[in-house]
Each structure stands twice: as structure tokens, then as C-alpha cells.
Amino acid sequence: MTPHINSSSQGGRSLALACTSAIAFFFAARALAATPGAFPDIPTPYLPSTRVAVDEMLRLAGTGPDDLVADLGSGDGRVVIAAARDYGARGLGIELDPKLVAESEANARQAGVAERVEFRQGDVLVADYRAATIVTLYLLPNLVDRLKPRLLAELKPGTRIVAHDYGFSDWKPDRSVVISKTYHLYLVPAAVAGRWRLHAALPDGEREFDFELEQRYQEIRGGARVAGGYLPAFEARLAGDRIAFVLVEDGTSYRFEGRVQGTLSMEGTVRSGPGRNPAEGSWRATRVLRGGDEG
């Protein structure tokens, strides 16, 4: 996996750069990272991730046998191969350089995982990786941010994105880890902004609420409109397609947990009252009006 510089597409790579030139170029790029739009169309050096970095990215993502790991800018295939060899996952590498694609395929055969991985020659800005459950990135900041709209629109809620060193400029990571390098974990959030009609089975009977949510990526806030007032949603959290919030009415707390089902409904369990064994019921919400796009 290699860092890329891009302004109109990924641009060409110069594999003939000497190691010292590549490292000098990379650190110069790091200095430019603080300046938006600072990267011109110039050749990108091939600087592979270390073995430690590869493992920490896959570990942070919680990679397992049920996952499809897509590595964008996959270089010699090391992230994809490690995902299959060490974690039992399937892998997909997207790489612009056809020579590196061929090298990746040879490396996969040598590692004995060729049947579990695929490498495609292509531009990460247009390639199809919608089936991925994990996406790994070691790209420079302008390309990371250019990818963001596609990642949010095309990946399923709950898909894990791990960015090595450079994260998204305005999207707060769900978790960050520093082990030799910095790794950022993002969970693609479900789109929940808007107005909902919420039905809940509470101890005193069935209740209906007009429920509203505002959203910026995984950060949500809102509440329920009731006769004579408004109940704010406390501790509102969104992690992929999992949602949780607490409503308090007449001295009783109602703790809602559930999953977002597509774009039109969400449902789950509501626990009411104090103690270790609160009353438990079900809830379901249907969308009445969609809010603005997150971000």
C-alpha cells in the first residue's frame, strides 16, 4: 500500500526513483499536507507500508473471515495478501500501475492465497469496490477527501474505513490509534437525519412520538415532540447502522437501542425505568421526511 498524490486522477508513478529520493519526496509531501489543494500532478513514489502498519490497519478494522478488504492504491498487494493470509478474509486491490498489479498477483500465488484475492488495474476514483466491508487507505490528503463522497454514498452503513496517517479533513474518526504510525477508523454512518414517526411499546402502553434528528457524519442530535413539550434525545449515538438514545419523561428514562433498516425505517428495543432489570419493549420508527445530506 502506497501514498498517492492526485489532482485530476491518481497520476503516474515513477518506480525508478531511488529509495532516498522517494523518502525525501514523501516527507516533503507531508509538509504540504497542511495546505489544501497543494498537490500538483507529479509522479507518486512507491513507498510501501511496513509489516507493522499493515497488521495494525487490519487489526483496527477488526478483520475476520467474513470480510472483503478493499485496499485503494494497493501497490505490491501486501495489505490484501495479509488480510487473506493472516485474517482469513477475502481481498481486493485497486492499483493504477499494471506492473504492480502483476507483481501483486505473483505475490499472492507465492503466499498461497491467490484464490481468495483479486487485483484490478484502475483508478480508485472510479473503480467499483461497493461490496467491501473494510476499505484501507494510504493516500495523501487531497485524494482522501476526494474519495469521501463516494465512500459515504456507495458503501453500506457499518463499513469500516481505515486511513493510514491521513484521515478525512472534516470527519472525526470513530477511533484513532498510534502504534509507530497513526491509524484512523471510520464507520460509514447510516443516513438518519430528518423526521420520523416513532412507535414504542412502553410499560404504560403503546406511545407514538414525532421524532427529529440532525446529523453530521456519525454525530447526531434531536428529540421527540410531545403534547405540551419536547423531549431531547440524550446520549444520542450512531455507529454504522446502530443507533441509541435516551428519552426522559415524567421522571422515567427510556433507553432506545436499535438498527437502521435501509433509509426508511429503524427498530429495536427500549428499556424503561431503573434497576438491573428494567421493563423491556420494542420500538419502530418510519421516516416521514428526509433531512439534508450528512456532512
VENDAPE-V547779 format. One line per field, one symbol per residue. phi: phi as a letter, one per 40 degrees, with the letter a starting at -180 (. if undefined). burial: 1 if it has 16 or more other C-alpha atoms within 10 Angstrom, else 0. A space follows every 10 residues. Layout:
phi->???
burial->???
This chain:
phi->.bcbbabbac gcbbccccdc cccccccccc ccccbdgccc cbdcccbccc cccdcccccc cgcacccbcb bcgcfcgccc ccdcccbgcc bbbbaccccc cccccccccc cgbdcbbabb cicccbcbbc cccbbbbbbc dccdcccddc cccbccdgcc bbbcgbcccb bcccabbbbg bbbbbbbccc cbchbbbbbb cbdchcbbbc bbbbabfccb aiibcbdgia bcccfcbbbg bcbaabbbaf gbcbbcbabc bgbbaaaibb bbgcgcbccb abaabbcbac ccccg
burial->1111110011 1110100000 0100010010 0010000010 0011111110 0011111101 1011001111 1111111111 1111101111 1111111001 1101101100 0011011111 1111100010 0111111111 1111110000 1100111111 1111111100 0110010000 0111111111 1111111111 1100000111 1111111111 1111000000 1111011111 1111111000 0011111111 0000111111 1110000001 1111111101 10010
